[in-house]
Amino acid sequence: MAEVKLISAESVTEGHPDKICDQISDAILDDMLRQDPHSHVAVETSATKGQFWVFGEVTSKGYSDIQSIVRDVVRRIGYTSSTIGLDADSCGVLVSLSEQSPEINQGVSRLDEQEESIASREERYEAQGAGDQGVMFGYASDETDVLMPLPIHLAHRLAYRLAQVRKTGEVKFLRPDGKVQVTIEYDENDKPLRVDTVLVSTQHDPEVSQEALREDLREHVIEPVLDEVLADKVEHDDYRVLVNPTGSFIMGGPAADAGLTGRKIIVDTYGGAAHHGGGAFSGKDPSKVDRSAAYAARWVAKNIVAAGLAHKVEVQVAYAIGVAEPVSINVETFGTEENGVTREQIQDAVRKVFDLRPAAIVDELDLLRPIYSKTAAYGHFGRENDDFTWEKTNKVDALKDAIAQINE
C-alpha cells in the first residue's frame, strides 16, 4: 500500500486576540515610518478584556497618537460593542514606550547623519550591522501557484474569506474572532493528493444555530475557496467539515482570551512546513533582521523555485548583532534539485546573486515604506497582489546565469 501522510496548518482571522495585537503594533510602525522612514521601532501590544497595553522601544523624529491608532485598528476589525466583547471607543489603552537602547543603536549604524548623507552605498551597507543576533528561515514550494505550502495557503484564503463574508453581510450572525485549520493528504512523493478536513471555529451571535452556521460557511466560505484555489489540481469532492466542534462560540477576542504581539509566528510564515528561528515580525522596523532577513530568505527561496532549480527550498540565514555580513547562509533543497544542479551549486549561486547584508536587504526590497499593517493578518508570504517586494521573482535570470558560470 502506498504511503500517504496528513499535514495540517492553521490561520486566524484579524479578530483573533493575538492578531489584533499584531495589527496594532504594525499600525504604529507604519505611522512612524510615514513621518520618519528611519524610525527604529520595537513595539509590542498585549490585550485582555477591555484593555490594551502598548509597550516597547522607539527612536523616531515623528510623533504617533497611540490611543487613536489602537482604537482605529480595533474599530476597523469590527469590535464596536461591548456585547461582542470589545468596544473600540471605550476600551482602555495604556502606553509605555521608551527610546531604543544606545548599545543596540550603535550596532545598527556606525555612521552619523552627516556621514551617511555622503557615504557610498558600500560604506552604508558595511556600516549598518544586524539589529540583533538570530537565525531566520525562508521557504518556497511549487505545490501552489504562489510557491507556498498548500495547507497554510488554503488556511489563509479561508480565514480571509471568513472575515470578508462577515463584513459584507453575505453570512449573517458572524463576529470578528475566528480560526481555520486545513488538513491535506499527501502521496508518497510529497505531492498534495486530496483535502481531508476543513475546520472552522468562528465567533457568532447567540441566535444562530450551529447547523445553519455550518451550512452557510460551507456554501459561502469553504466551497468557493476550495474551488478557486484547487480547481481540478487537488481532489476536494469528499472532505470532512468541522464547524465550532465544541458547540457555540459567542464570546471571543480579548474578552475570551488574552492577546499578545508575536504569538502566531507559524501562522505568519509557512504553517510548520519550514523551520522558524523564533523571532516575531510585527511591530519591528526593518533594521531588525528578525523581520527583514526573514523576508529576504523567502525572496531567495522563491526565486530558486521559480527558476526551476528545485521543487522546494528552505533558506537559513544567521546574523551577529552589529555585524553586516551574515554569519552563515545555508540552502536546503531536500533532494528536489532539477536539471542536474546540485544543492551546493545553488547555494554558491545564492551567495553570488543576493546581498544579504541588512542595509542591502532594506534597499533591494524597499522596506522603509509603511507597508506593514497589511502583513499583520493572513500571512506575510504568498500574497503577490499586496506589493510585498519579497514575493517578486526578479532574480530568476541572475540565478540561472550564476549556475551556468559555476558549471563552466
N, C-alpha and C positions, 0 to 999 in steps of 0.2 A: 504493500500500500504506500502510495506517495506521501511523503512527509509534508504536512501543512502546519502553519502556525497562525495564531491570532495576535494582532498588535493593536493596541488602543491608544488614543490620545484625546485630551480634553481641551476645551476652550471655555471661556466665561464671557458673559455679556458686560457691557460698560457699567451696568448697575451692580455688579458684584462688589462687595466692600473693598477688597484689595485693589480692584481695577479703578474704583473711584479714586483711591489714593494715588495710584499711578498717574491718572489723568490730571489730578490737581498738581502733582509735582511737576509734570511736564508742561502744564499750562503756565506755571510760574516761571519755568525755564524759558519758554517761548517769549513771555512778556519781557523778561530781562534781555534776551538776545535781540529783540526788536529795538530796544533802546541802546544797547551796547553789545555788539556782536562778540566782543572779547570778554564778556562776563564769565566768571568762574562760579559755577553753581553746583551745589550738592545738597539738594533739598529732599527731605523725607516728609511723608504725611501719614498720620495714623488716625483712625476713626473708630468711634464707638457710638452708642445710642445718643443721637442728637448733638454730637461733639466731634470736632476735628482739631488736631494739633499739628501744626506745620513747624518743622524744626530743621536745623542744618547749618551749612556754611555758605556764604555768598560774598563775592567781591565783584562789584559792578558799579558803573557810573550812573546806572538808571535807578529808578525807584518803582517798586511794584506795590499796588494796593492788594495785599494778600487776602484780606477779608472779601473783597469784591470778586477776586479770581475764584476763590473757593466756592462762593455762592453761585457764581455764573456756571461753573462746571456742574455742580450738583443740580442746578435748575435745568441745564441742557440735557442731562441724563434722564430727568423725569421725576426726580424726588421733590415734589412740590406740596406735600401734605403730610402731616403727622399721622394721618390714618393709614398710610402705607409705610410708615416707619421713619420718615425723614422729610423735613421741610427746609428748603434752601434758604428761606427768608428768616427762619427763627432758630436755626442750628447755631451752636456755639463754635467760635473759631479762636483758638489760641495760637500765637506766633512766637517762636523763639529762634531767631536767626542771628548768627554772628559772622564775622569775617573769616575768610579761609586762612588756615594755618600758614604762617610765613615760611615754614620749612617746606610744606607742600608746594607753595607758590614758587619758591626758589628752584625746586626741582623741575617744575613745568617750564619755566623760561629763565634763562640766564642773561637775557637782553632787556634793557630798559626801553621805554617808548621811543626815545630818540634814536637809540642804536637800531631798533627794529625797523624804523622807517627807512634806514639807508642800507640795511643788511641785504645781502643777496639771498636768493631762495635757499641755496645750500647752507648758508650760515644760519638761517632761520630754522631749517629742518634739524640741524645739529644742536641748536640751542634749546629747542623745546624737547625736553625729556618726557617720559611717561609720567602721568599724574600719580601712579601707584604701581606697585608690582602686581602681577597677576597673570593668569592663563586664560586665553579666550579661544573659542571654537566657532568655526563656521561650517556649514553643511549644505550639500545640494544633492539631489537625486533626480533622475529622469523619469520617475514614476508618475509625475504630473507635468502639465504644460508649463507651470511656473517653477519647476525644478525643486519642489518641496515634497516631503513625505506625504503620502495620501491621507493618513489618519488625521494629522494636525491641519492639513489644508481643508479637508471636509469639515472638521470641527469648527474652524474659524468661520467658514462660509455659513454654516448652520447657525452659529451664535450671532453673527451679524444679521442674518435674515430674521432671526427671532426678535432682535431689537427693532428692526425696520417694520415688521408687521404690527408690533406694539405701537410704534409712533404713528403709523398711518391709519391705525384702527382696523386694518384688514382682519386681524384676530382680536376680538374683544376680550376684556377682563384680564389682560396681561399687566404685570407690574415690572419694574426695571431689573430686578435681580434674576439671574439665570445661569445655568451651566449646561454644556453639551459634551457628550462623550461618544466617540465613534470607534467601533472595533472592525478591523479589516482582516479578512483571511488571505494569507499569502501562500503561494505554492512553493515547491522545493527549490525554485530558482529565485526566490525572494521577489516575485512579481505579484502585484495585487490581483487577487482572484475574484473575491466577492465581498460585499458588505454583509457582515454578520449581525451587528447590533448598533442601533442608534438610541442613545439615552438622552432625554431632555428633562432637566429639572428647572422649572420656571415658577417664579412668583406670580400670584394671580389674585384676583378679587374673590371674596368668600362665596359669592353666589353661583359661580360656575361649577358644574360637575366635572369630575376627573374624566369621565367618558367623553363629554363634549369637548373638553380641552384637548384630549388625546386625538380626537378626530380632526379638529381644526389644525392642530400642529402638523399632523401627518399630511393634510391636504395643502396647507399654505406655507409650510416651512420645509418639512423633510423631503417630500417628493419633488418639489420644484428644484431644490438644491442638488439632490442626487441626480436628477435628470440632466441638469445643466452641466454639472461638473464631470459626471461619469459618462454620459451619453451611452454608447454601446461598448465602452472600453472595459468596464468592470461590471460584473453581474450585480444587479441590485433589485431583482424582482421578488426575492424571498429573503427578507431580513426581519429580525426581531425589533420591535419598537417598545421602549420603556419610557413612560412619562410620569414624573413625580412618584417614584417607586414606593416611597413611604406614605403616600397619601397627599394631603393638602400642603401647600407652600404659600401661606398667606403673608406672613411677616418675613421680610428679607432685608438686604442691605445691612448697614451698620447696626440697625436695631436688633438684628438676629445674630450677627457675628462681627467681631471686631475686624477692621481692615488695616493694612499696612503696605506702604510702597515696597515693591520688590519681592513680594511673596509668590508671584506667579511666573518665575523665570523660565520654567519648562513650557508653559503656555506661550510665553513671549517668543520662544525660539523654535524648537523642532519637535516638540511633543514627546521627547525622550528618545528619538531616533539617533541623536548625537549626544556627545558629552557636553557638559556645561561647566565652565570654570568657577561658577558660584557668584560672580558679580552681577548685580541687577543693572537695569538700564535707566529707568525713568528717574527724572529729577537731576540727571548728571549732564553737564555740558561736555562737548566732545574732547576736551583735554583729558577727560577720564577715559582711559583705554578700556575699562570695563564695557563702555558703550562703543566708542569709535572703532576700536580694534575688532570687536565682535562683528560690527557692520562690515569692516574691511575683510574679515575672514569669510563671511558669507559671500561677498563680492568675488573674492578669489575662487572659492569653491564653485560658485555658479558659473563663472567663466570657464573653468576647467570642464565642467559637464557640458556646457553649451558648445564648447569647441570639439566635443566628441572624443575627448581624451580618456574619459572614464564614465561609467554609468552612475556611480555615486562616490562622493568625496567628502572627507572631513579634514578641515584645515585647523591646526593648532598653532597659536602664536603666543609667546610669553614675553613679558617685559620686566625690567627692573626700574624702580622709581628714580626719576631724574636722568635716565639713560634713553637716548633716542632710538638706537638700533635694537630690534627685538633680540632677546636672549636666545630664542630658538624659533624656528619655523618648521613645522612638520606637516607633511601631506600624506594622508592615508586613503588609499583607493579600494581597499577591501578585495583586491584581486579582480577588479572590474575594468582594468585598463583596456583600451581598444587600439587596433591598428599597430600592434607590435610595440607600443610605447610602454616603458617601464615606469613604475612609481618614482624611482629615483630621477628619471629624466623629467617627469612632470614637476617634481619638487625643484629641480635645478631651473626649470623654465619659470616657475613662480618667482624664484629669487631674482631672475633677470628682468622680469616684466613688472613686478609690483614693488613699489617703495612703501614699506610698512612702518616707517617712522611716523610718530603721532602727527606732526605738523604736515607731513606729506599726505597722510590719510585725510586730514581736515581739508586741505586744499583740493585734492583729487575728487573727493566726494561732496565738496561744498557743504560742510557740516555746520557752518556758523549761521545758517538760516533758521528762522523759527518754525521748524517743521515737526517738532517732536510730539505735540499734542495728538497728532494723527496716529502716531505709533503706539500710543498707550493703551489701545484696546484692539483686539482681533489680530494680534501678531505683528512683529516687526519685520517679518520676511515673507516673500511670496506675493507681495502686493505691488504689481507692476504699474498700476494706474494712479499711484499716490505720490509720484515724484520722489520716490526713495532711490537715491542715486546708487546705493549699494546693490540694487536689483538690476543694474544695467549690465549687459554682456558686451561691453565696449573693448574688451581686451582679448577677444577670441582670436583675431588675426595675429596679434602680437604673440600670444602663446603658441600658436601653430608655427610661426616663424622661429621662435626660440627653440622649439622642439626640432625643427629642421636643421638649425645651426648646430645643435648639440649632436645630431646624428651625422653631421658631415665628417 
